[in-house]
């Protein structure tokens, strides 16, 4: 005999509850009072947003705003073109 999967699980007070963590919301590092300036010559800052394989990291991982992500990708591409950063990992 099959069980009906549409029934709700029991509300047992002794069952394990999901813990909720109150983490501060991550914000864009390029906006705000202590903002980092995006500059193609600052390779150390740009390398934080590039993977070890040489790919530009997506916004959902780095929490960069959309406007700053566009400026960041242009700065990374410019630094690559001027041979300040590698295109791919060696």
LINVENPE-V303850 format. One record per pair of residues at least 6 apart in sequence whose C-alpha atoms are under 6 Angstrom apart, sorted by sequence separation. I is the first residue (numbers start at 0). J is the second residue. D is the distance in whole Angstrom. If there is no record, write none. Layout:
((I | J | D) (I | J | D))
This chain:
((28 | 34 | 6) (29 | 35 | 5) (49 | 55 | 5) (78 | 84 | 6) (79 | 85 | 6) (49 | 56 | 5) (79 | 86 | 6) (48 | 56 | 6) (53 | 86 | 6) (53 | 87 | 5) (27 | 62 | 6) (39 | 74 | 5) (52 | 87 | 6) (53 | 88 | 6) (27 | 63 | 5) (52 | 88 | 5) (27 | 64 | 6) (39 | 78 | 5))
